[in-house]
Amino acid sequence: MSVISPRLAAVVDALPLRPGMRVLEIGGAPGTAARAVAARIGDGHILVVDRSAKGVALTRRTAADEIEAGVLSVRQVAVEDFELDPGERPYDLAFACRVGALDGRHPAAGERALRRIADALAPDGRLFIDGGDPLRELVLPGRPGR
């Protein structure tokens, strides 16, 4: 079982989580934050997306209990290419830590990623990234700022 770092624990603590919520974690390998989120959302669901096959495999190992319980799933995809599967319900909240497409390191990928995230979230869905105290909220395309 992986131990959550104080920095990651602060991120999870800062998320406005509630039972039943659908959460999207971007770049979430090895699943440490996702497991902490899963423990807080009751009968909700968290999907971890990561571009790395190795990271996805590691998340499947570390979060095997949560995956088996149906509260967590994982998918290999870059966030700028992410789309909901047919029939997949939108997510209430998305978050990311140290994801280059969202922190300004890769602006072109970031523009595509924000559109994809906006499309995957419910109309009142929110996106948080690290880099605030400990989080900051990003405004999604076509949505009013908070």
C-alpha positions, 0 to 999 in steps of 0.5 A: 500500500502506498503512503500519501505524501503530505503535499498530495494529502493537502491536495486531496483535502482541498478538493470539494469532494462529496459522497456520490461524486464522479471525479476525473484525475489527470496524470494520476499514476500510481493512483495514490491520490485516487485511492484517497479520493475513492475513500471519500466519495462513497458510492461515487467513482474516480477515473484515473487517466494517464498517458503512460502504459507503465503508470496505468499498469502500476495504478492497476496494481496499487488500486486493485481493491478499489478497482474490484469494488467498482469505485475506481477505474483507469484508462491510458490516454493523454488528456489532450486526447481524452473523450468520454466513452459512449454512455459514460456519464460526465464527471463532477470534478477533475484535478491534476498535479504536475501535468505539463499540458495544464501548468503552462509547460505545453501551451498547445496541448493545454488548449486542447486538454482544457477543451477535452476536460470541459467536454468530459465535465458536467455543466457545473464541473470544476477543474483544479490543478496544483500550484495554488495553496495547494490548489488553484481552479482553472476556468474552462473554455465556454464557462464563466469563471468562479 
